[in-house]
Structures are given as structure tokens and as C-alpha cells.
Amino acid sequence: MKSKTALLPRNRAVLLESLDRLAGAANITLVDKGYFLTSKLVETLIGPHAARWGTDIGTTGMGRALADHLDRHGHGDVGKARWDALLSSYNSLVRSYQREDARPPTVEAFFATLKDAFDNCATKDTREILSMLWESRMFAYEYQGRSEVELRELDPLMPTMSGVARNWAMRIGDVPFEFLADTYSGLTPTVRGFIVEASRTPLAVAGNVLPTPDLRAISLKDSRADARIQLADILAGVGREVARLAMAGTFDDELQVTIHEMLDNTVMASDGSPLDVLTGRRPLRYRDDWIDANWNT
């Protein structure tokens, strides 16, 4: 069974019934990859530049604000083709899977698309952020010779899995657990160890302590041999469909309503984006219960 089969209109009633039976036992994380890439662009260039002047754009919320603005206005202010070219050239520079040949990418293509976006932006706020990126562009040289392991932090899989671990701790409490994942070459033993370590590291946001999961290990298995991974694949397909509906302006489809409590507390998207609106459309009871029990609000 594949998700595309489960999502066929003729199977909708059976799918909804099955999803009801999974209540409390599933977590669907929504990731806007374009936003992730935009936020990493801000983090890896403006972040170290600001740090030289004693500013931490992460803890101050500045990084989030800059990434949100670019995600909302980048396409419109510089043109879709230019903005897509900028993100594509940055992606080619920092994504380690691009390093399989003998000629790793260099910064020149990224610099060219960044300058093109800056030169063709007349909107004041966006132009100022692009100017900050341009002034910080030399930090991009650090990624030309980075090893595959070092670049894994720029893959959305690592922060996503760490975030999912914290969300499961919010759902199930302080108990040990493991992750089982489909076989994937990027999840090397070293990378899996990094994810476990990052997940178990105490973290606070705006003074509020997040749950610290007792994630013990991440193991891999061929999806064809394990029904749990096949089920996760169907849920991933459901997640893509509810996200697609949201991006098209639909937020109250019966599929979205049915799986709402399965949505991850943290959505990797800009504030006010369709995915953010979808997640905040209705209360997440498991999150509210955890906050009531653990935070002084």
C-alpha cells in the first residue's frame, strides 16, 4: 500500500477511519524546504557577521524575523526566477550530496545570483536584508571545502528529526524510546549519533524550557520488510496532501481536521505562512496539556 493509493477519493472513507484509529500514535511534521533554505542562508552568512559585533541573531529572534521577511517577500520583490536562482545556487553550494563528483561547487555562482537579486530589488526592507547578505557573503567560502559530515547540519533531516524527538517527548512523557527509519544513505552512524546527541541536549526558547527527549538510538530498516515504516510512508503522504491543500488556501478539509492532533507542535515555515496557519487553526491538545503541566504561564 502506497500513500497515493490511500489518498484516492474512492478510499477517503477508509483512510479517515484508519487515521482516527491512529489518534495519539502518530506525528506529522510539516517542513517548507524553501523556508528552511532561506533561514539557513541567513544563519550561515548574517549570523557569523553579526556575532563579530556581539549579536546572536538566534537568541534575539533577529534571524527568524529576517528569514520570515525574505520568505514572504523575496519572490515578489526580486522576481520569482531570481529568487529561485538564489536559493538554488546556495543549495548547490551547501548540500553535501552535490559533492559526489570530483569538482565541488564554488561560491561564484552563488555570488552572482545574490548580486543579481540585490541589483534588481527596489523594495527598501528586502533590499536592506539582501545588502546584509552581500556584506556577509565571504562567509560562504567556509562551505567550499567542508566535509560531508560537517555539511549535514544544512540538511533539513537533522534538525527535523531532533525536533520530532522533542515533540514525541511532549506526547509520551519522560520515557526512553528509539527511532526506526527507512534505509537512507545520509543517515550514517555518525549522523545518527549527532541527531541523538542534539535531541538529548537541553534547550530553551525565550526562557521556556523545551522537553528533553530520552532518545536512545536511530536504527534503519528496509521499508519493504517492516509494516511500521510503510505506515509512516502513508502518513507522510497524508502530510504532503494536507500541506498542499493549505498552500492552495484550504484549511478545513475533512482530512486536515482528522489529522490535526497529529501535527507536530513545531512547523518549519515562516510565521503567517499557509503551513503556519494550518498548524494554528485549531488547538493542539497534547501541546497545551504539556505546557500547562511544565511552564509557568
VEXDREN-2710 file (C-alpha; in Angstrom, 1 decimal):
% VEXDREN-2710
k/r/px/py/pz
1/MET/0.0/0.0/0.0
2/LYS/1.3/3.4/-1.0
3/SER/0.1/6.8/0.1
4/LYS/-1.1/7.7/-3.4
5/THR/-3.4/4.7/-3.2
6/ALA/-4.7/5.6/0.2
7/LEU/-5.4/9.2/-0.9
8/LEU/-7.5/8.2/-3.8
9/PRO/-11.0/9.8/-3.5
10/ARG/-12.7/6.3/-3.5
11/ASN/-10.6/5.4/-0.5
12/ARG/-11.2/8.5/1.5
13/ALA/-13.7/7.0/4.0
14/VAL/-11.4/4.1/4.8
15/LEU/-8.4/6.4/5.2
16/LEU/-10.3/8.7/7.6
17/GLU/-11.4/5.7/9.7
18/SER/-7.9/4.4/9.8
19/LEU/-6.5/7.8/10.8
20/ASP/-9.0/8.0/13.6
21/ARG/-7.6/4.7/15.0
22/LEU/-4.1/6.2/15.0
23/ALA/-5.1/9.1/17.2
24/GLY/-2.3/9.7/19.7
25/ALA/0.1/7.3/18.0
26/ALA/1.2/9.4/15.1
27/ASN/3.2/12.6/14.5
28/ILE/3.3/14.5/11.2
29/THR/5.9/17.2/10.8
30/LEU/5.5/19.9/8.1
31/VAL/8.6/21.3/6.6
32/ASP/8.7/24.1/4.0
33/LYS/12.1/23.4/2.4
34/GLY/12.3/26.8/0.7
35/TYR/11.9/28.4/4.1
36/PHE/14.5/26.1/5.7
37/LEU/16.9/27.0/3.0
38/THR/16.2/30.8/3.5
39/SER/16.7/30.5/7.2
40/LYS/20.0/28.7/6.7
41/LEU/21.1/31.4/4.3
42/VAL/20.5/34.0/7.0
43/GLU/22.1/31.8/9.7
44/THR/25.3/30.9/7.9
45/LEU/26.0/34.4/6.4
46/ILE/24.4/37.1/8.6
47/GLY/24.8/35.0/11.8
48/PRO/28.6/34.9/12.0
49/HIS/28.8/38.5/10.7
50/ALA/26.5/39.8/13.4
51/ALA/28.4/37.7/16.0
52/ARG/31.5/39.7/15.3
53/TRP/29.6/42.7/16.7
54/GLY/28.3/40.8/19.7
55/THR/24.8/40.0/18.4
56/ASP/23.4/36.5/18.4
57/ILE/20.6/36.5/15.8
58/GLY/19.3/33.2/17.1
59/THR/18.6/34.1/20.7
60/THR/17.4/37.7/19.8
61/GLY/14.9/36.5/17.3
62/MET/16.6/38.6/14.6
63/GLY/17.4/35.6/12.4
64/ARG/13.8/34.4/12.4
65/ALA/12.5/37.9/11.6
66/LEU/14.9/38.2/8.6
67/ALA/14.1/34.8/7.3
68/ASP/10.4/35.3/7.6
69/HIS/10.6/38.5/5.7
70/LEU/12.6/37.0/2.9
71/ASP/10.3/34.0/2.7
72/ARG/7.2/36.2/2.4
73/HIS/8.6/38.9/0.1
74/GLY/11.6/37.5/-1.7
75/HIS/9.7/36.2/-4.7
76/GLY/7.7/39.3/-5.2
77/ASP/10.4/41.9/-4.5
78/VAL/13.2/40.4/-6.8
79/GLY/11.1/38.2/-9.1
80/LYS/10.4/34.5/-8.8
81/ALA/13.1/33.4/-11.2
82/ARG/15.8/35.5/-9.5
83/TRP/14.8/34.3/-6.0
84/ASP/14.6/30.7/-7.0
85/ALA/18.0/31.0/-8.7
86/LEU/19.5/32.5/-5.5
87/LEU/18.2/29.6/-3.3
88/SER/19.2/27.0/-5.9
89/SER/22.8/28.3/-6.1
90/TYR/23.0/28.4/-2.3
91/ASN/21.6/24.9/-2.1
92/SER/24.2/23.6/-4.6
93/LEU/26.9/25.2/-2.5
94/VAL/26.0/23.7/0.9
95/ARG/24.3/20.4/0.2
96/SER/26.7/17.6/0.7
97/TYR/25.1/15.2/-1.8
98/GLN/26.3/17.6/-4.5
99/ARG/29.9/16.7/-3.6
100/GLU/29.9/13.2/-5.1
101/ASP/31.9/14.2/-8.2
102/ALA/35.5/15.4/-8.2
103/ARG/34.6/19.1/-8.7
104/PRO/32.8/20.5/-5.6
105/PRO/30.8/23.7/-6.2
106/THR/32.4/27.1/-5.7
107/VAL/30.9/30.4/-4.4
108/GLU/31.0/32.2/-7.7
109/ALA/27.5/31.1/-8.9
110/PHE/26.0/31.9/-5.5
111/PHE/27.7/35.4/-5.5
112/ALA/26.3/36.1/-9.0
113/THR/22.7/35.2/-8.1
114/LEU/22.9/37.2/-4.8
115/LYS/24.2/40.3/-6.7
116/ASP/21.5/39.9/-9.3
117/ALA/18.8/39.8/-6.7
118/PHE/20.2/42.8/-4.9
119/ASP/20.6/44.8/-8.0
120/ASN/17.0/44.2/-9.1
121/CYS/15.3/44.8/-5.7
122/ALA/13.7/48.2/-5.3
123/THR/11.8/47.4/-2.0
124/LYS/13.6/49.0/0.9
125/ASP/13.3/46.4/3.6
126/THR/14.1/43.4/1.4
127/ARG/17.0/45.4/-0.2
128/GLU/18.4/46.1/3.2
129/ILE/18.4/42.3/4.1
130/LEU/20.0/41.5/0.7
131/SER/22.6/44.1/1.4
132/MET/23.4/42.4/4.7
133/LEU/23.8/39.1/2.9
134/TRP/26.0/40.7/0.3
135/GLU/28.2/42.3/3.0
136/SER/28.4/38.9/4.7
137/ARG/29.0/36.8/1.5
138/MET/32.6/36.0/2.3
139/PHE/31.4/33.5/5.0
140/ALA/30.2/31.4/2.1
141/TYR/33.8/30.5/1.4
142/GLU/33.7/28.3/4.5
143/TYR/31.4/25.8/2.8
144/GLN/33.5/25.2/-0.3
145/GLY/35.7/22.7/1.4
146/ARG/33.5/21.4/4.2
147/SER/33.4/17.7/4.7
148/GLU/30.2/15.7/4.1
149/VAL/29.7/15.2/7.9
150/GLU/30.1/19.0/8.6
151/LEU/27.5/19.8/5.9
152/ARG/24.9/17.5/7.3
153/GLU/23.8/20.3/9.6
154/LEU/22.5/22.0/6.5
155/ASP/20.3/19.1/5.6
156/PRO/16.7/19.6/6.9
157/LEU/16.6/16.0/8.1
158/MET/18.9/16.6/11.1
159/PRO/17.0/19.5/12.8
160/THR/13.7/17.9/11.8
161/MET/14.5/14.6/13.5
162/SER/15.7/16.4/16.6
163/GLY/12.6/18.5/16.7
164/VAL/10.4/15.4/16.2
165/ALA/12.1/13.7/19.1
166/ARG/11.3/16.7/21.4
167/ASN/7.7/16.6/20.1
168/TRP/7.4/12.9/21.0
169/ALA/8.7/13.6/24.5
170/MET/5.9/16.2/24.7
171/ARG/3.4/13.5/23.6
172/ILE/4.6/10.5/25.6
173/GLY/6.4/12.0/28.6
174/ASP/9.8/11.2/30.1
175/VAL/10.3/7.6/28.8
176/PRO/13.1/6.2/26.7
177/PHE/12.4/5.5/23.0
178/GLU/14.1/4.8/19.7
179/PHE/13.5/5.9/16.1
180/LEU/13.1/3.4/13.3
181/ALA/13.7/4.9/9.8
182/ASP/13.7/3.7/6.2
183/THR/17.2/2.9/4.9
184/TYR/18.8/6.1/3.8
185/SER/22.5/6.6/2.9
186/GLY/22.5/10.1/4.5
187/LEU/21.8/8.6/7.9
188/THR/25.2/7.2/8.6
189/PRO/26.1/6.0/12.1
190/THR/27.9/9.3/12.7
191/VAL/25.0/11.4/11.6
192/ARG/22.6/9.4/13.6
193/GLY/24.8/9.9/16.6
194/PHE/24.7/13.6/16.1
195/ILE/20.9/13.6/15.9
196/VAL/20.6/11.6/19.1
197/GLU/23.1/14.0/20.9
198/ALA/21.3/17.1/19.6
199/SER/17.9/15.7/20.7
200/ARG/19.1/15.0/24.2
201/THR/20.7/18.4/24.7
202/PRO/18.6/20.7/27.0
203/LEU/17.1/23.6/25.0
204/ALA/15.1/26.7/25.9
205/VAL/13.4/29.2/23.7
206/ALA/12.5/32.7/25.0
207/GLY/13.2/31.5/28.6
208/ASN/10.9/28.4/28.2
209/VAL/12.5/25.0/28.6
210/LEU/11.5/22.6/25.9
211/PRO/11.1/18.9/26.6
212/THR/14.3/16.9/26.6
213/PRO/13.6/13.5/25.0
214/ASP/15.3/10.3/26.1
215/LEU/16.1/9.2/22.5
216/ARG/18.4/6.2/22.8
217/ALA/19.1/5.3/19.1
218/ILE/18.1/5.5/15.5
219/SER/18.0/2.3/13.5
220/LEU/17.4/1.7/9.8
221/LYS/15.4/-1.0/8.1
222/ASP/14.2/-1.6/4.6
223/SER/10.6/-0.3/4.3
224/ARG/9.6/-3.4/2.3
225/ALA/10.3/-5.6/5.3
226/ASP/8.6/-3.5/8.0
227/ALA/5.0/-2.5/8.1
228/ARG/5.7/0.3/10.6
229/ILE/7.8/2.2/8.0
230/GLN/5.2/1.5/5.3
231/LEU/2.6/3.0/7.6
232/ALA/4.8/6.0/8.2
233/ASP/5.1/6.5/4.4
234/ILE/1.3/6.7/4.2
235/LEU/1.2/9.2/7.0
236/ALA/3.9/11.2/5.2
237/GLY/1.7/11.2/2.1
238/VAL/-1.2/12.5/4.1
239/GLY/1.1/15.2/5.5
240/ARG/2.0/16.3/1.9
241/GLU/-1.6/16.3/0.9
242/VAL/-2.8/18.5/3.9
243/ALA/0.1/20.8/3.2
244/ARG/-0.8/21.0/-0.5
245/LEU/-4.4/21.9/0.4
246/ALA/-3.1/24.6/2.8
247/MET/-0.9/26.1/0.2
248/ALA/-3.9/26.3/-2.1
249/GLY/-5.9/28.1/0.5
250/THR/-7.9/25.3/2.0
251/PHE/-7.7/24.7/5.8
252/ASP/-10.8/22.9/6.8
253/ASP/-10.9/19.8/4.6
254/GLU/-12.0/16.7/6.5
255/LEU/-8.6/15.2/6.1
256/GLN/-6.9/18.3/7.7
257/VAL/-9.5/18.2/10.5
258/THR/-9.0/14.5/11.2
259/ILE/-5.2/14.6/11.4
260/HIS/-4.8/18.0/13.2
261/GLU/-3.9/16.5/16.5
262/MET/-1.1/14.5/14.7
263/LEU/0.6/17.7/13.6
264/ASP/3.9/18.4/15.1
265/ASN/4.0/21.3/17.6
266/THR/6.7/23.0/15.5
267/VAL/6.2/23.7/11.9
268/MET/9.3/24.7/9.9
269/ALA/7.7/27.6/8.0
270/SER/7.5/31.3/8.2
271/ASP/5.1/33.0/10.6
272/GLY/1.8/33.6/8.9
273/SER/2.5/31.2/6.0
274/PRO/-0.2/28.7/5.0
275/LEU/1.6/25.9/6.9
276/ASP/1.8/28.0/10.0
277/VAL/-1.9/29.0/9.6
278/LEU/-2.9/25.3/9.3
279/THR/-1.0/24.3/12.4
280/GLY/-2.5/27.1/14.4
281/ARG/-6.0/26.7/13.0
282/ARG/-7.1/24.6/16.0
283/PRO/-5.7/23.9/19.4
284/LEU/-3.1/21.1/19.8
285/ARG/-4.4/19.5/23.0
286/TYR/-1.2/17.4/23.7
287/ARG/0.9/20.6/23.4
288/ASP/-1.4/22.7/25.6
289/ASP/-1.5/19.9/28.2
290/TRP/2.3/19.7/28.3
291/ILE/2.7/23.5/28.6
292/ASP/0.1/23.7/31.4
293/ALA/2.0/21.0/33.3
294/ASN/5.5/22.3/32.7
295/TRP/5.5/26.0/32.2
296/ASN/4.6/28.9/34.5
297/THR/2.3/30.9/32.2
END
